Amino acid sequence: MIVKPSSLGDIVHTLPAVQAIKEAYPAIKIRWLANTEWTPLLQGSSLLEEVIAFPRKQCRGLPGLFILRRWAKSWRSMGREDPEIVLDFQGLFRSGYLSRTRGSNPVIGLSDSREGARFFHDHVIPVDASAHAVDRYLALPRAFGIPVDTGRLTFPLAEGRSPAGWPDRRDLIVLHPWSRGEGKSLSPEVLQALCTALAPLPVVLVGMSQGAAIPAGDHITDFSNRTSLAELVWVLRQARFVISVDSGPMHIAAGVNDRVLGIHTWSDPRQVGPYNPNAWVWKAGRIDHRSAFHPGECESEKQVSAADARHIADFVRNFQD
């Protein structure tokens, strides 16, 4: 059993490690416990025997501990056998508790766990806490003696499905400009400058706009607040090119599409950038692959200006050509 309930990007980052295990042991049955809202990322994956929906939102605060305990005890009534091995990729108290209550021996976790999770673990795999999440999670199959070639990693996400009314064309630039992370979203002025500079290329806006202004332009289709998670996976997979701020959807895009540019303001792309070696990163006014940025650039907190937006648009336009 894989215990990795959240978040969106972290579930994406765990997939190569799980795939490595499945490839090494094709007959193994793998179940994955994930928060209910993220299960569409995994439903239908050829890696998994079952995706188990964990009602995380019901387990908040002190009352949530009692709900958590009751849910954990209900496992056997669900008709499932206890797993032989539990891999706790989450490394928090809640995931450690759920891992241990399954009666598995052993429970295996990572050394960067928090909130006392390691007290639930029988074995702890050492990882570099400053490394990219994909590399941290790959330490676990490597500890099993499974060779991992980082040059051929894939992210076997669910296929997803087409949203109603999606434009029937293959040349779409999908733009995801908003993030819940402070200081990551594009400002309305920069978003308008980027869209204007991309014209006449067809641009589709996706994501949760959170009430932000939608840019004007005949070449723009507004699909903000209109896609489910399964639909978003399909959209990002089909796009001719994806531009996204640092966010979970950026990692989905890099997992299913080689034509991606991630925009990083204060975040370090070496640690949290798109892992796909073919993906591009804007950071500190420069566009390059994630591995090409040096520490001085990664410490920059430069925001995207209108001039930077035009630079990004020129890059995408030249990439199309």
N, C-alpha and C positions, 0 to 999 in steps of 0.2 A: 504494500500500500504506500502510495506517495501522499504525504501530507504537505500540501502547499496551497492553502486556502486563498491567498491573495498576495500581492495585488495584481492588476491586469498585466503590467510589464513584467513582474517577477514570475508569473505563470509562464509567459512566453519564454523567459530566460531559462526556465527549468527544463523545457522540452528537449534540448539536445542531450542532456544527461540521461533523461528517461529513455530516449531513443537509443542511446549507446547501450543501456542495460538490455533493452528489448532485442537489439541486434545480436548481442552476445549470447542471450538466452531466449531464443525465439518462442519456446514453449511456455515461458513464464506468463502467468496471469497478473496483470497490473491493474489495480484500482487507484483512482486519484480522488482525494477529498479536496473540494474547492468550494469557496463561498458560492451561494446560489447564483448571484449576479454574474459570476465569471464562468459558469459551466458551459455557456455556448461556445467558448473558445476551444473546448475539449470534446464536446459531444460529437460522436461519429469518428473520432480518431482511431486509426488502425492500431495504435500502440496499446489501447486500453480495453480491458474487459468491461469496465464500468466507471462512470463518473458519479461520485457521491456528492450530492448537494448539501453543504453545511449551512444552517441558518444563522449566519454570523450576526445579522442585525438584531436578532432576538436575544443575543448573548452579551449585551452591553451592560456595563456597570455591575454592582453587587448582585442585583436580582438575576442578572444574566449568568452568574456562576451556577446558580441552581438549575437554570434551564440547560446550561452546558452539561452538567452532571447527568440530568435526566436524559438528554439526547444521547450522551455517550453510552448510558446503560441500555438504551433501546436498540443497540446494534444487533444483538442476537435475535431480537424479535423481528428484525428486517429480513431474516432468512439468509444472512451472509455468514460464511465461516470466518473465523479469526485469521488474519494474515500471518504468514510465517515470518515475514520481515516487514518492519515499518521504517521508511526513510523520511525523516522529518527535515524537509528543506526549509521550513518556515523559521524554526528556531526561536519561538516565543512560548510563554507559559501555556497558552491555550493549545497550541499545536503539540507541545510536549505532553500535556495532559491527555489529549485525545490519542496520541500515539501510544502512550503507556496503557490506557484503559482498554486497548484492543487485545491485550493478553499476548502480544507478540514477544518473541525473544529471538533476535535482539531488536531493539530500537536504536537506530543510528542517526546521529545528528552531526552538525558542523560546529567548528570551534568558535564561530562568530555569533552563536546563539545568544539570546538575551533573556531577561526576566526569569532567570533560574531554569530555563528549559533544559539545560544539560543534566540536571538532576534526574530527569526522566529518561536519559539516554544511556544505553549500555556501552556504546562505543561513540567516540567523538573523532571526526576526521578533521585534521588541521587544515585551515585555509588562510589565505592572505585577505584580511578584511578590507584592504584598499583595492583589491582587484575588481574587475568587472564581474557582475553577478553571474554571467554565463561561465566564466572561468572558475568562480568559487563553487558553483554547483557541479561542474565537471570533475572536481576533486573527488566526489563520491564514487562514481563508476571507476575512476582510476584507482581508488583504494581497494576496489574489488579485483584489480589486475586487468581491467578492461582497457585496451588501448583506445585512445581518442585522437582522431585527426581533426584539429581545429580548422583545417583548410577545406573540409568537406561537410561541415555541420549543416543541418537543416532544421527547420522549425515546423514540425507537422501539425499545424493548426487545423481546425475544422474548415471545411470548404466554405461554409457560410451560404448565404442565399441573396439573390438580387432583390433590392428594395423596389417597391412599386413606384413606377414613374421614372426610373433611372434612365438617363439619356442613352440611347442605343447607338453608341459610337466608341471607338477604340483609341481616340486621341485625347482623352480627358486628362487635364492636370487637376489632381485632387489636392485640395489645400485644407489642412487642419491647423487653424491659427490660434486655438484657445487651449489653455491648460488650467487646472485647479491650482497648480503650483504658483506661488507669488513671484511675479517678475518674469514669467515665462511666456505669457500670451503676447501676441502682437497688438500694439495699440491700434485704435481705429484709423489713425492717420497713416501708420506704416502699412496696415492691411490694405487700405485703399491704394497706396502707392505701389504696392506689390501687384495687386490685381490690375491696376492700370498699365503697369509696365509689362505684364504678361499678355495683354491684348495684342492680336486677336485670338490667341490660343484659348480654347474653351476651358474655363475654370469652374470646378464644382467645390463649394464649401461644405465641409462635414464637421461633425463634432457638436458639443454643447456650447452654444453661443453665450449662455449666461446673461442674456439681455444686451449683448454688445451690438453696436451698429453694424449693419450688413453693407458692404461696399457696393457702389453703383457701377453698372456696366452691362451692356447687352451680351457680352461673352460670359457672364457669370450666372451660374445656377446655384441657388441657395438650397442646400439639403441639410442645413444645420438643424439639430433637434429632430431629425426625421428618420434616423436609422437605428435599428436595434444593434446589439453587439455582433450578432451573427451576420447581419447585413453589412456592418462596417468592415468585417473581415473580407467579405466578398468584394466590396467596393475597392478596398486598398489593394487587393490581389489583381483586380482588373485594370487599374489605372495605368495610363501611359507614363505618368510620373507623379510622385507624391512629395509634397512639401509639408512638413509638420514641425511644430514646436516640440520641445522635449516633453514627452508625455507617453502614456501607455499606448495610444494609437500609433505613435512613431515606431515603437518596438514591434507592434503587429505588422506595420507596413514593411519594416526591414526584414521581418521573418518570412514574408510571402512575396516580396517584390524587390528586385535589384535596383530599381530606379527610384531612389529615395534620397531626399536631403533633409537632415534633421537640423533644427535651429536651436543652438545653445547660447543662452545669455550668461547666467552665473554658474550653471552646472558644468561639471567636468566631463567632456565627451569620452575621455579614456576610461572613466569608471561607469558612466551611465549613458553613453552614446549608442547609436545603432550598431549592433555587433557584426552585422553582415559586412564583410570586407569590401563589397561593391558599393555600399551606401556612402553617401557624402554627408559632410558636416559643415555648417556655418558656425564659426566661433571666432570672436575677436576681430571680425571684419574679413576673415579669410575662409575660403572654401577648400576643403581637402578631405581625405579619408581620415577616419578617427585616429588611426595609429600614427598619423603624421604630425599631430599637434604636440608641441613641447610644453613642459610644465609652466613656463611663463605665460603662454597664451591661455592655458587652461585655468589659470588663476584670474583671468580677466572677467569682469562683470559687465562688459560692454553690452548695452541694449541695441536693438536693431533700429537703425535710422532709415529715413526715406531713401537716402543714397544707398544704404546697404540693401534695401528691398529691391532697388533697381539692379544692383549687382547680382542678387539672387535670380531675378527674372532673366537677366542676360545669360547667366549660366544655364538655366533651364532651357532657354531658347536655343542656345548653341548645342546643348545636349540633344535636343530634338532634331537639329540639323545633322 
